[in-house]
Amino acid sequence: MFEFPDVRFNLGDYAEAVVQWLRETFSLLFDWIFQVGVSTINGINDGLELIPWWLFILIVIALGWYLQRWISGLLYGLFLFIIGTFDYWSEMLTTLSIVMSAVLVCLIIGVPLGILMAFSKWFSIIMRPILDAMQTMPSFIYLIPAIFFFGLGNVSAIFATIIYAVPPVIRLTELAIRGVSPSMVESAQSFGSSKGQTLWKVQLPQAVPTIMAGVNQTTMMALAMVVIASMVGARGLGEDVLIAINTVNFSLGFEAGLSIVFIAIIIDRLTSGVADKIQKHRRVAA
């Protein structure tokens, strides 16, 4: 039997040194990000809690009715009502606050990066293996730098969620921009439009349905991180699932898990409905 040479390449030590250097060098930046993150989550959560439960359910029913069918809206309203009967309404709002904060940051980061990848072949070549690594790396690994930079809490959860969930919106934004008909771009430029005007008035409007598909995937991946993020102190439904696992409480785990499933279904269908509506309006306009 052949034995591998007794050689140890301590790549992990170098990675740890880089993270340590980042924390010491940019401590003020990370502190500022922490404060902004806390303010954003608390602001969204406070805003959601101001909405009475019955009005929140009516809004979701109306959205489901408008974006899909009336029976879909009633079903989504029933899902929310069931979550309320589980006494998880507050936890659900906290989970939504974390997911919405993470998705908002993913869009702020992901859409511009996707546009840059669409316009720069070299930037796209550099970014693709990075995005591959972000999507294939075990999601638990992201919790380590999150704790190191921000400690335990919701901000660490958002940090880890962003790394895990941002690749789809970047990839689909690039795909959407590249997929715009070259003839439409050439026509806009022939009428004197600059690259910026062509992007804003032609390419982005045409790319919106595909970008919305990226938003949908990013949102679902952010929601999938809810339970994992609870390991770094994130509140919400994921925390109840984690408690159920630690205490082998099937009842608690079933109700909290089912609540996450209901939220995932509602978010998935509503975001898909927005993309479908945009696509229909495009066809009518055409």
Backbone as CSV, one residue per row, in Angstrom:
resi,resn,N_x,N_y,N_z,CA_x,CA_y,CA_z,C_x,C_y,C_z
1,MET,0.846,-1.205,0.000,0.000,0.000,0.000,0.876,1.247,0.000
2,PHE,0.603,2.134,-0.907,1.391,3.362,-1.017,0.903,4.392,-0.002
3,GLU,1.835,5.032,0.666,1.505,6.057,1.642,1.785,7.437,1.070
4,PHE,0.883,8.366,1.385,1.067,9.744,0.909,2.222,10.380,1.675
5,PRO,3.057,11.182,1.001,4.187,11.819,1.694,3.722,12.625,2.902
6,ASP,4.536,12.608,3.924,4.202,13.310,5.169,4.452,14.810,4.985
7,VAL,3.550,15.420,4.216,3.649,16.852,3.921,2.353,17.517,4.363
8,ARG,2.473,18.618,5.054,1.281,19.325,5.556,1.277,20.735,5.019
9,PHE,0.257,21.043,4.197,0.100,22.398,3.669,-0.997,23.084,4.465
10,ASN,-0.622,23.985,5.326,-1.552,24.607,6.264,-2.305,25.778,5.620
11,LEU,-3.110,25.464,4.617,-3.867,26.512,3.945,-4.868,27.160,4.886
12,GLY,-5.461,26.353,5.775,-6.419,26.895,6.729,-5.814,27.954,7.632
13,ASP,-4.545,27.778,7.981,-3.872,28.766,8.830,-3.736,30.101,8.109
14,TYR,-3.450,30.033,6.805,-3.349,31.265,6.022,-4.715,31.957,5.920
15,ALA,-5.750,31.160,5.720,-7.102,31.731,5.653,-7.461,32.402,6.969
16,GLU,-7.108,31.750,8.088,-7.377,32.329,9.397,-6.610,33.631,9.596
17,ALA,-5.372,33.674,9.098,-4.563,34.885,9.218,-5.182,36.034,8.423
18,VAL,-5.713,35.718,7.239,-6.356,36.749,6.417,-7.590,37.305,7.119
19,VAL,-8.403,36.406,7.680,-9.609,36.840,8.389,-9.243,37.689,9.602
20,GLN,-8.195,37.263,10.316,-7.740,38.025,11.479,-7.258,39.408,11.064
21,TRP,-6.544,39.485,9.947,-6.055,40.778,9.438,-7.224,41.677,9.046
22,LEU,-8.228,41.099,8.387,-9.402,41.875,8.001,-10.119,42.434,9.225
23,ARG,-10.239,41.610,10.254,-10.948,42.052,11.463,-10.205,43.182,12.148
24,GLU,-8.882,43.104,12.208,-8.110,44.134,12.888,-8.009,45.414,12.053
25,THR,-7.875,45.254,10.737,-7.682,46.411,9.866,-8.973,47.183,9.639
26,PHE,-10.075,46.455,9.480,-11.345,47.094,9.135,-12.353,46.973,10.274
27,SER,-11.869,47.049,11.490,-12.750,46.905,12.654,-13.845,47.968,12.679
28,LEU,-13.505,49.201,12.311,-14.501,50.271,12.295,-15.589,49.998,11.252
29,LEU,-15.169,49.459,10.104,-16.133,49.135,9.053,-17.087,48.045,9.506
30,PHE,-16.548,47.017,10.140,-17.396,45.921,10.611,-18.331,46.384,11.729
31,ASP,-17.847,47.285,12.563,-18.711,47.837,13.609,-19.855,48.642,12.998
32,TRP,-19.537,49.397,11.955,-20.568,50.179,11.261,-21.580,49.254,10.583
33,ILE,-21.087,48.190,9.933,-21.985,47.218,9.298,-22.888,46.574,10.336
34,PHE,-22.318,46.277,11.500,-23.101,45.671,12.579,-24.237,46.596,13.008
35,GLN,-23.922,47.885,13.197,-24.952,48.836,13.623,-26.025,49.001,12.556
36,VAL,-25.605,49.079,11.285,-26.577,49.199,10.193,-27.450,47.958,10.117
37,GLY,-26.820,46.780,10.275,-27.574,45.533,10.231,-28.616,45.446,11.335
38,VAL,-28.208,45.803,12.550,-29.141,45.778,13.679,-30.293,46.750,13.441
39,SER,-29.972,47.957,12.967,-31.009,48.961,12.722,-31.981,48.507,11.630
40,THR,-31.430,47.883,10.573,-32.273,47.423,9.463,-33.229,46.326,9.909
41,ILE,-32.684,45.337,10.606,-33.524,44.224,11.061,-34.597,44.721,12.028
42,ASN,-34.174,45.536,12.984,-35.139,46.041,13.971,-36.188,46.917,13.309
43,GLY,-35.762,47.731,12.323,-36.707,48.600,11.630,-37.749,47.807,10.862
44,ILE,-37.296,46.787,10.115,-38.241,45.957,9.361,-39.159,45.196,10.309
45,ASN,-38.573,44.647,11.378,-39.375,43.878,12.331,-40.409,44.760,13.029
46,ASP,-39.987,45.972,13.433,-40.930,46.893,14.081,-42.048,47.289,13.124
47,GLY,-41.677,47.499,11.853,-42.687,47.858,10.859,-43.696,46.747,10.642
48,LEU,-43.220,45.501,10.583,-44.136,44.368,10.408,-45.038,44.186,11.627
49,GLU,-44.483,44.414,12.814,-45.277,44.231,14.029,-46.341,45.307,14.196
50,LEU,-46.165,46.445,13.503,-47.189,47.485,13.558,-48.456,47.092,12.794
51,ILE,-48.314,46.148,11.874,-49.460,45.711,11.072,-50.273,44.696,11.878
52,PRO,-51.547,44.927,12.109,-52.377,43.928,12.813,-52.369,42.601,12.060
53,TRP,-52.470,41.512,12.792,-52.372,40.192,12.167,-53.427,39.994,11.085
54,TRP,-54.651,40.509,11.344,-55.722,40.303,10.377,-55.480,41.106,9.098
55,LEU,-54.888,42.312,9.243,-54.576,43.122,8.071,-53.436,42.499,7.273
56,PHE,-52.448,41.954,7.980,-51.331,41.271,7.320,-51.846,40.118,6.470
57,ILE,-52.767,39.346,7.047,-53.337,38.209,6.310,-54.137,38.692,5.107
58,LEU,-54.908,39.775,5.276,-55.684,40.314,4.161,-54.783,40.814,3.034
59,ILE,-53.661,41.423,3.396,-52.712,41.900,2.381,-52.162,40.730,1.571
60,VAL,-51.794,39.652,2.264,-51.260,38.468,1.580,-52.338,37.829,0.698
61,ILE,-53.569,37.781,1.189,-54.670,37.240,0.379,-54.848,38.077,-0.888
62,ALA,-54.804,39.407,-0.737,-54.971,40.293,-1.889,-53.833,40.113,-2.895
63,LEU,-52.613,39.972,-2.388,-51.467,39.774,-3.284,-51.591,38.448,-4.028
64,GLY,-51.969,37.400,-3.297,-52.145,36.110,-3.948,-53.240,36.143,-5.004
65,TRP,-54.331,36.841,-4.696,-55.446,36.994,-5.644,-54.997,37.738,-6.896
66,TYR,-54.269,38.851,-6.699,-53.845,39.677,-7.830,-52.778,38.986,-8.680
67,LEU,-51.803,38.360,-8.019,-50.668,37.779,-8.734,-50.976,36.405,-9.319
68,GLN,-51.942,35.684,-8.696,-52.270,34.344,-9.193,-53.778,34.181,-9.308
69,ARG,-54.384,33.505,-8.334,-55.829,33.297,-8.361,-56.401,33.565,-6.980
70,TRP,-57.731,33.746,-6.917,-58.342,34.042,-5.626,-58.179,32.880,-4.650
71,ILE,-58.216,31.645,-5.177,-58.076,30.498,-4.280,-56.662,30.419,-3.705
72,SER,-55.688,30.879,-4.498,-54.313,30.905,-4.001,-54.186,31.886,-2.849
73,GLY,-54.787,33.072,-3.005,-54.747,34.060,-1.938,-55.374,33.539,-0.653
74,LEU,-56.522,32.867,-0.787,-57.177,32.308,0.402,-56.314,31.234,1.061
75,LEU,-55.630,30.438,0.241,-54.769,29.388,0.777,-53.599,29.990,1.552
76,TYR,-52.999,31.064,0.999,-51.880,31.709,1.692,-52.349,32.339,3.006
77,GLY,-53.546,32.928,2.974,-54.103,33.481,4.199,-54.328,32.403,5.248
78,LEU,-54.781,31.222,4.799,-54.985,30.101,5.722,-53.664,29.649,6.324
79,PHE,-52.637,29.611,5.510,-51.309,29.238,6.013,-50.873,30.169,7.141
80,LEU,-51.030,31.478,6.917,-50.636,32.445,7.942,-51.480,32.305,9.201
81,PHE,-52.762,32.045,9.008,-53.642,31.864,10.172,-53.210,30.655,10.995
82,ILE,-52.823,29.583,10.309,-52.371,28.386,11.014,-51.099,28.678,11.805
83,ILE,-50.182,29.446,11.197,-48.965,29.828,11.921,-49.325,30.597,13.185
84,GLY,-50.323,31.478,13.080,-50.768,32.223,14.248,-51.336,31.327,15.327
85,THR,-52.068,30.291,14.911,-52.635,29.363,15.896,-51.548,28.543,16.579
86,PHE,-50.384,28.398,15.916,-49.242,27.728,16.547,-48.556,28.635,17.575
87,ASP,-49.000,29.886,17.655,-48.382,30.898,18.516,-46.969,31.242,18.070
88,TYR,-46.762,31.262,16.743,-45.456,31.588,16.182,-45.506,32.878,15.355
89,TRP,-46.497,33.723,15.595,-46.631,34.915,14.762,-45.419,35.837,14.915
90,SER,-45.015,36.097,16.142,-43.869,36.967,16.388,-42.591,36.366,15.804
91,GLU,-42.403,35.057,15.975,-41.223,34.385,15.425,-41.219,34.438,13.901
92,MET,-42.413,34.326,13.306,-42.509,34.411,11.851,-42.085,35.780,11.358
93,LEU,-42.525,36.841,12.041,-42.150,38.197,11.641,-40.643,38.414,11.774
94,THR,-40.047,37.847,12.823,-38.600,37.956,12.989,-37.869,37.249,11.851
95,THR,-38.350,36.070,11.499,-37.758,35.332,10.381,-37.883,36.114,9.080
96,LEU,-39.058,36.689,8.840,-39.248,37.503,7.640,-38.318,38.712,7.632
97,SER,-38.093,39.310,8.792,-37.197,40.466,8.887,-35.780,40.084,8.492
98,ILE,-35.316,38.938,8.978,-33.965,38.474,8.643,-33.858,38.171,7.153
99,VAL,-34.852,37.457,6.628,-34.828,37.086,5.212,-34.905,38.326,4.323
100,MET,-35.798,39.261,4.649,-35.944,40.473,3.843,-34.682,41.313,3.878
101,SER,-34.045,41.426,5.039,-32.799,42.185,5.150,-31.708,41.551,4.295
102,ALA,-31.588,40.217,4.385,-30.563,39.506,3.620,-30.808,39.635,2.118
103,VAL,-32.052,39.481,1.698,-32.374,39.568,0.267,-32.128,40.983,-0.249
104,LEU,-32.467,41.994,0.546,-32.225,43.378,0.141,-30.742,43.617,-0.122
105,VAL,-29.892,43.149,0.787,-28.443,43.307,0.595,-27.972,42.489,-0.610
106,CYS,-28.519,41.285,-0.782,-28.157,40.455,-1.935,-28.470,41.167,-3.250
107,LEU,-29.602,41.869,-3.306,-29.962,42.601,-4.524,-29.025,43.792,-4.743
108,ILE,-28.703,44.500,-3.665,-27.810,45.657,-3.779,-26.434,45.236,-4.278
109,ILE,-25.992,44.062,-3.826,-24.683,43.553,-4.240,-24.776,42.797,-5.566
110,GLY,-25.785,41.934,-5.681,-25.832,40.987,-6.775,-26.161,41.560,-8.134
111,VAL,-27.128,42.468,-8.213,-27.530,43.005,-9.512,-26.393,43.795,-10.174
112,PRO,-25.725,44.714,-9.479,-24.586,45.402,-10.115,-23.470,44.449,-10.527
113,LEU,-23.160,43.441,-9.689,-22.117,42.484,-10.049,-22.520,41.683,-11.285
114,GLY,-23.791,41.306,-11.367,-24.271,40.585,-12.542,-24.165,41.432,-13.808
115,ILE,-24.462,42.710,-13.685,-24.349,43.618,-14.839,-22.885,43.738,-15.268
116,LEU,-21.982,43.869,-14.296,-20.549,43.954,-14.621,-20.073,42.672,-15.303
117,MET,-20.545,41.539,-14.834,-20.163,40.273,-15.461,-20.679,40.183,-16.893
118,ALA,-21.861,40.745,-17.128,-22.428,40.712,-18.479,-21.638,41.579,-19.451
119,PHE,-21.055,42.666,-18.942,-20.340,43.598,-19.808,-18.839,43.327,-19.879
120,SER,-18.306,42.554,-18.933,-16.862,42.286,-18.896,-16.617,40.790,-18.898
121,LYS,-16.035,40.303,-19.973,-15.751,38.876,-20.085,-14.744,38.433,-19.037
122,TRP,-13.705,39.253,-18.815,-12.675,38.884,-17.848,-13.207,38.881,-16.423
123,PHE,-14.033,39.847,-16.102,-14.626,39.882,-14.764,-15.521,38.662,-14.555
124,SER,-16.237,38.251,-15.589,-17.086,37.072,-15.513,-16.254,35.815,-15.284
125,ILE,-15.109,35.713,-15.983,-14.229,34.549,-15.829,-13.695,34.467,-14.400
126,ILE,-13.380,35.610,-13.810,-12.861,35.644,-12.442,-13.952,35.293,-11.431
127,MET,-15.162,35.805,-11.668,-16.241,35.642,-10.696,-16.854,34.242,-10.690
128,ARG,-16.870,33.568,-11.812,-17.562,32.287,-11.884,-17.028,31.245,-10.916
129,PRO,-15.698,31.023,-10.830,-15.232,30.052,-9.821,-15.504,30.497,-8.390
130,ILE,-15.513,31.806,-8.160,-15.835,32.314,-6.819,-17.285,31.990,-6.472
131,LEU,-18.183,32.213,-7.429,-19.599,31.896,-7.202,-19.806,30.396,-7.032
132,ASP,-19.044,29.601,-7.807,-19.128,28.145,-7.652,-18.741,27.738,-6.235
133,ALA,-17.663,28.338,-5.731,-17.200,28.013,-4.381,-18.228,28.442,-3.338
134,MET,-18.832,29.609,-3.536,-19.831,30.105,-2.583,-21.039,29.188,-2.519
135,GLN,-21.411,28.580,-3.656,-22.590,27.727,-3.690,-22.312,26.298,-3.235
136,THR,-21.073,25.838,-3.401,-20.758,24.450,-3.062,-20.142,24.299,-1.672
137,MET,-19.598,25.374,-1.120,-19.051,25.308,0.232,-20.164,24.990,1.224
138,PRO,-19.931,24.044,2.160,-20.961,23.767,3.175,-21.380,25.036,3.896
139,SER,-22.681,25.244,3.986,-23.196,26.509,4.516,-22.784,26.741,5.970
140,PHE,-22.492,25.657,6.706,-22.072,25.815,8.097,-20.759,26.582,8.201
141,ILE,-19.921,26.475,7.164,-18.612,27.126,7.187,-18.753,28.640,7.277
142,TYR,-19.816,29.181,6.674,-20.001,30.627,6.670,-20.296,31.181,8.058
143,LEU,-20.711,30.308,8.969,-21.016,30.766,10.314,-19.748,31.160,11.078
144,ILE,-18.605,30.566,10.708,-17.358,30.827,11.439,-16.900,32.277,11.273
145,PRO,-16.708,32.765,10.023,-16.329,34.184,9.901,-17.426,35.133,10.371
146,ALA,-18.684,34.698,10.256,-19.790,35.542,10.723,-19.659,35.814,12.217
147,ILE,-19.386,34.756,12.984,-19.201,34.924,14.426,-17.958,35.761,14.707
148,PHE,-16.899,35.515,13.939,-15.632,36.212,14.164,-15.776,37.718,13.946
149,PHE,-16.526,38.094,12.895,-16.665,39.510,12.567,-17.732,40.214,13.405
150,PHE,-18.853,39.526,13.679,-20.007,40.205,14.265,-20.519,39.588,15.559
151,GLY,-19.914,38.505,16.023,-20.397,37.870,17.235,-21.706,37.133,16.989
152,LEU,-22.341,36.701,18.051,-23.608,35.983,17.935,-24.763,36.964,17.723
153,GLY,-25.765,36.548,16.954,-26.937,37.396,16.764,-27.420,37.407,15.330
154,ASN,-28.412,38.246,15.069,-29.049,38.296,13.756,-28.133,38.827,12.660
155,VAL,-27.200,39.719,13.007,-26.304,40.279,11.991,-25.402,39.184,11.432
156,SER,-24.896,38.321,12.304,-24.087,37.190,11.841,-24.908,36.286,10.934
157,ALA,-26.173,36.104,11.286,-27.057,35.283,10.461,-27.218,35.883,9.065
158,ILE,-27.390,37.198,8.998,-27.530,37.859,7.698,-26.244,37.740,6.886
159,PHE,-25.096,37.922,7.545,-23.803,37.827,6.859,-23.644,36.452,6.215
160,ALA,-23.890,35.402,6.983,-23.759,34.046,6.453,-24.796,33.780,5.360
161,THR,-25.998,34.301,5.544,-27.058,34.100,4.561,-26.736,34.776,3.243
162,ILE,-26.158,35.969,3.301,-25.812,36.703,2.078,-24.798,35.914,1.252
163,ILE,-23.761,35.400,1.893,-22.740,34.638,1.168,-23.362,33.427,0.490
164,TYR,-24.278,32.786,1.178,-24.895,31.563,0.649,-25.925,31.862,-0.434
165,ALA,-26.644,32.971,-0.300,-27.817,33.208,-1.145,-27.584,34.160,-2.310
166,VAL,-26.479,34.901,-2.336,-26.304,35.920,-3.373,-25.947,35.364,-4.759
167,PRO,-25.290,34.202,-4.906,-24.912,33.750,-6.249,-26.042,33.656,-7.272
168,PRO,-27.249,33.138,-6.928,-28.282,33.031,-7.971,-28.652,34.358,-8.621
169,VAL,-28.793,35.416,-7.819,-29.186,36.691,-8.415,-28.058,37.264,-9.268
170,ILE,-26.808,36.998,-8.908,-25.683,37.445,-9.735,-25.687,36.707,-11.063
171,ARG,-25.789,35.390,-11.001,-25.743,34.578,-12.221,-26.911,34.900,-13.168
172,LEU,-28.118,34.998,-12.612,-29.282,35.224,-13.471,-29.351,36.650,-13.990
173,THR,-28.772,37.594,-13.249,-28.685,38.953,-13.792,-27.754,38.986,-14.993
174,GLU,-26.601,38.322,-14.864,-25.689,38.241,-16.010,-26.361,37.556,-17.191
175,LEU,-27.015,36.427,-16.922,-27.702,35.691,-17.987,-28.780,36.542,-18.642
176,ALA,-29.506,37.302,-17.834,-30.598,38.122,-18.359,-30.076,39.232,-19.269
177,ILE,-29.010,39.901,-18.838,-28.442,40.990,-19.655,-27.868,40.442,-20.953
178,ARG,-27.151,39.325,-20.857,-26.568,38.728,-22.062,-27.643,38.191,-23.004
179,GLY,-28.817,37.839,-22.436,-29.872,37.253,-23.244,-30.736,38.246,-23.994
180,VAL,-30.529,39.540,-23.749,-31.295,40.557,-24.481,-30.899,40.518,-25.960
181,SER,-31.877,40.609,-26.819,-31.636,40.510,-28.263,-30.607,41.542,-28.735
182,PRO,-29.544,41.099,-29.401,-28.536,42.040,-29.915,-29.130,43.087,-30.860
183,SER,-30.166,42.696,-31.605,-30.782,43.639,-32.541,-31.425,44.808,-31.797
184,MET,-32.015,44.537,-30.634,-32.616,45.606,-29.843,-31.534,46.546,-29.317
185,VAL,-30.433,45.986,-28.888,-29.323,46.811,-28.392,-28.753,47.660,-29.529
186,GLU,-28.563,47.055,-30.692,-28.021,47.784,-31.845,-28.974,48.885,-32.299
187,SER,-30.273,48.605,-32.237,-31.257,49.624,-32.626,-31.197,50.823,-31.689
188,ALA,-31.090,50.563,-30.393,-31.005,51.654,-29.420,-29.746,52.471,-29.635
189,GLN,-28.634,51.787,-29.877,-27.374,52.504,-30.092,-27.365,53.266,-31.402
190,SER,-28.072,52.747,-32.420,-28.132,53.437,-33.709,-28.910,54.745,-33.614
191,PHE,-29.790,54.840,-32.607,-30.539,56.076,-32.381,-29.809,57.025,-31.435
192,GLY,-28.576,56.696,-31.129,-27.737,57.606,-30.343,-27.717,57.346,-28.850
193,SER,-28.259,56.226,-28.420,-28.256,55.922,-26.987,-26.849,55.526,-26.533
194,SER,-26.458,56.028,-25.370,-25.180,55.633,-24.797,-25.319,54.242,-24.181
195,LYS,-24.201,53.685,-23.707,-24.261,52.367,-23.074,-25.135,52.397,-21.824
196,GLY,-25.020,53.499,-21.076,-25.837,53.623,-19.868,-27.316,53.721,-20.188
197,GLN,-27.659,54.525,-21.201,-29.058,54.662,-21.597,-29.611,53.357,-22.148
198,THR,-28.787,52.643,-22.918,-29.212,51.349,-23.456,-29.463,50.354,-22.336
199,LEU,-28.598,50.386,-21.308,-28.756,49.486,-20.176,-30.063,49.766,-19.442
200,TRP,-30.306,51.047,-19.119,-31.462,51.396,-18.295,-32.780,51.330,-19.056
201,LYS,-32.769,51.677,-20.338,-34.021,51.783,-21.088,-34.344,50.555,-21.942
202,VAL,-33.346,49.715,-22.218,-33.580,48.556,-23.085,-33.252,47.248,-22.380
203,GLN,-32.001,47.115,-21.942,-31.552,45.819,-21.437,-32.195,45.446,-20.098
204,LEU,-32.173,46.365,-19.136,-32.752,46.035,-17.830,-34.255,45.750,-17.903
205,PRO,-35.047,46.586,-18.609,-36.479,46.240,-18.714,-36.723,44.870,-19.333
206,GLN,-35.924,44.514,-20.340,-36.082,43.206,-20.967,-35.619,42.074,-20.055
207,ALA,-34.686,42.397,-19.167,-34.079,41.377,-18.317,-34.834,41.160,-17.006
208,VAL,-35.799,42.017,-16.697,-36.472,41.961,-15.392,-37.067,40.590,-15.064
209,PRO,-37.785,39.918,-15.986,-38.355,38.603,-15.621,-37.302,37.599,-15.179
210,THR,-36.173,37.542,-15.876,-35.110,36.609,-15.498,-34.468,37.026,-14.181
211,ILE,-34.296,38.335,-13.998,-33.735,38.818,-12.732,-34.674,38.467,-11.583
212,MET,-35.976,38.558,-11.814,-36.944,38.195,-10.780,-36.852,36.709,-10.436
213,ALA,-36.530,35.893,-11.423,-36.312,34.470,-11.129,-35.109,34.316,-10.201
214,GLY,-34.082,35.151,-10.417,-32.931,35.142,-9.518,-33.294,35.602,-8.123
215,VAL,-34.161,36.605,-8.037,-34.632,37.085,-6.732,-35.384,35.977,-6.014
216,ASN,-36.204,35.244,-6.759,-36.946,34.129,-6.185,-35.996,33.075,-5.608
217,GLN,-34.981,32.699,-6.392,-34.038,31.683,-5.928,-33.232,32.178,-4.733
218,THR,-32.822,33.429,-4.772,-32.076,33.997,-3.649,-32.915,34.022,-2.381
219,THR,-34.183,34.390,-2.519,-35.075,34.429,-1.363,-35.261,33.048,-0.766
220,MET,-35.445,32.043,-1.615,-35.638,30.684,-1.113,-34.373,30.159,-0.437
221,MET,-33.211,30.496,-0.990,-31.956,30.063,-0.362,-31.738,30.783,0.967
222,ALA,-32.147,32.052,1.039,-32.047,32.776,2.305,-32.943,32.144,3.352
223,LEU,-34.130,31.730,2.940,-35.047,31.082,3.876,-34.515,29.716,4.305
224,ALA,-33.795,29.058,3.398,-33.222,27.753,3.732,-32.132,27.874,4.798
225,MET,-31.569,29.062,4.960,-30.515,29.286,5.955,-31.073,29.592,7.337
226,VAL,-32.403,29.665,7.466,-33.007,30.100,8.727,-32.588,29.211,9.892
227,VAL,-32.676,27.899,9.691,-32.349,26.968,10.774,-30.855,26.986,11.057
228,ILE,-30.041,26.984,9.996,-28.586,27.000,10.180,-28.152,28.283,10.871
229,ALA,-28.744,29.407,10.475,-28.382,30.691,11.069,-28.737,30.759,12.549
230,SER,-29.702,29.958,12.981,-30.071,29.955,14.399,-28.918,29.465,15.270
231,MET,-27.977,28.772,14.676,-26.817,28.287,15.433,-25.883,29.414,15.855
232,VAL,-26.006,30.575,15.220,-25.189,31.724,15.623,-26.048,32.762,16.344
233,GLY,-27.170,32.332,16.867,-27.975,33.212,17.699,-29.095,33.927,17.000
234,ALA,-29.394,33.564,15.738,-30.508,34.204,15.034,-31.819,33.793,15.674
235,ARG,-32.714,34.738,15.803,-34.016,34.464,16.397,-34.983,33.985,15.322
236,GLY,-36.224,33.744,15.718,-37.248,33.375,14.761,-37.564,31.894,14.773
237,LEU,-38.154,31.430,13.678,-38.608,30.048,13.591,-37.455,29.061,13.617
238,GLY,-36.309,29.459,13.043,-35.154,28.575,13.045,-34.687,28.244,14.447
239,GLU,-34.800,29.200,15.357,-34.401,28.967,16.743,-35.276,27.892,17.376
240,ASP,-36.575,27.913,17.074,-37.479,26.897,17.623,-37.155,25.513,17.065
241,VAL,-36.786,25.449,15.786,-36.390,24.168,15.200,-35.131,23.647,15.877
242,LEU,-34.173,24.529,16.110,-32.929,24.132,16.775,-33.202,23.632,18.196
243,ILE,-34.076,24.332,18.918,-34.443,23.892,20.269,-35.106,22.521,20.213
244,ALA,-35.973,22.319,19.224,-36.659,21.027,19.081,-35.654,19.907,18.818
245,ILE,-34.629,20.193,18.025,-33.595,19.182,17.742,-32.820,18.844,19.012
246,ASN,-32.445,19.877,19.755,-31.631,19.669,20.956,-32.406,18.944,22.060
247,THR,-33.725,19.153,22.096,-34.544,18.544,23.158,-35.350,17.345,22.668
248,VAL,-35.158,16.994,21.385,-35.907,15.892,20.763,-37.414,16.088,20.989
249,ASN,-37.858,17.317,20.720,-39.263,17.677,20.899,-39.934,17.641,19.528
250,PHE,-40.599,16.513,19.220,-41.189,16.346,17.898,-42.299,17.352,17.653
251,SER,-43.122,17.611,18.651,-44.250,18.532,18.499,-43.766,19.931,18.129
252,LEU,-42.787,20.418,18.880,-42.232,21.746,18.607,-41.586,21.800,17.233
253,GLY,-40.808,20.768,16.910,-40.129,20.739,15.619,-41.091,20.674,14.453
254,PHE,-42.185,19.901,14.618,-43.160,19.768,13.532,-43.843,21.095,13.255
255,GLU,-44.290,21.767,14.315,-45.006,23.031,14.134,-44.088,24.122,13.582
256,ALA,-42.876,24.237,14.123,-41.945,25.262,13.637,-41.508,24.959,12.205
257,GLY,-41.237,23.690,11.931,-40.843,23.306,10.569,-41.955,23.532,9.565
258,LEU,-43.182,23.180,9.955,-44.330,23.392,9.066,-44.545,24.886,8.818
259,SER,-44.301,25.704,9.819,-44.433,27.157,9.649,-43.424,27.669,8.621
260,ILE,-42.191,27.150,8.669,-41.178,27.545,7.686,-41.601,27.106,6.288
261,VAL,-42.175,25.912,6.179,-42.662,25.426,4.878,-43.749,26.348,4.342
262,PHE,-44.690,26.746,5.195,-45.765,27.644,4.764,-45.198,28.978,4.258
263,ILE,-44.245,29.538,5.011,-43.637,30.805,4.603,-42.908,30.645,3.274
264,ALA,-42.203,29.520,3.113,-41.477,29.275,1.867,-42.426,29.195,0.681
265,ILE,-43.554,28.511,0.866,-44.538,28.394,-0.219,-45.092,29.761,-0.594
266,ILE,-45.453,30.552,0.404,-46.029,31.880,0.148,-45.028,32.762,-0.597
267,ILE,-43.788,32.818,-0.097,-42.770,33.665,-0.725,-42.482,33.201,-2.146
268,ASP,-42.351,31.894,-2.329,-42.050,31.350,-3.662,-43.152,31.685,-4.651
269,ARG,-44.397,31.482,-4.252,-45.505,31.725,-5.183,-45.687,33.209,-5.481
270,LEU,-45.523,34.054,-4.477,-45.720,35.485,-4.712,-44.617,36.063,-5.590
271,THR,-43.358,35.697,-5.334,-42.270,36.211,-6.173,-42.375,35.660,-7.597
272,SER,-42.788,34.403,-7.724,-43.009,33.850,-9.069,-44.157,34.567,-9.762
273,GLY,-45.179,34.918,-8.978,-46.306,35.647,-9.537,-45.916,37.018,-10.055
274,VAL,-45.012,37.695,-9.344,-44.524,38.999,-9.803,-43.812,38.849,-11.144
275,ALA,-42.942,37.830,-11.266,-42.230,37.591,-12.522,-43.200,37.283,-13.659
276,ASP,-44.220,36.485,-13.375,-45.212,36.151,-14.412,-45.986,37.389,-14.858
277,LYS,-46.356,38.243,-13.906,-47.068,39.471,-14.250,-46.225,40.368,-15.150
278,ILE,-44.958,40.505,-14.797,-44.058,41.341,-15.604,-43.941,40.765,-17.009
279,GLN,-43.826,39.438,-17.105,-43.720,38.788,-18.405,-44.981,39.018,-19.233
280,LYS,-46.147,38.934,-18.612,-47.400,39.155,-19.341,-47.513,40.583,-19.839
281,HIS,-47.118,41.547,-18.988,-47.159,42.949,-19.399,-46.219,43.201,-20.580
282,ARG,-45.076,42.531,-20.575,-44.134,42.667,-21.692,-44.744,42.164,-22.980
283,ARG,-45.428,41.007,-22.903,-46.035,40.435,-24.098,-47.147,41.325,-24.645
284,VAL,-47.948,41.895,-23.725,-49.029,42.786,-24.139,-48.461,44.027,-24.793
285,ALA,-47.382,44.582,-24.183,-46.756,45.784,-24.723,-46.151,45.529,-26.090
286,ALA,-45.629,44.288,-26.264,-45.018,43.951,-27.549,-46.071,43.778,-28.633
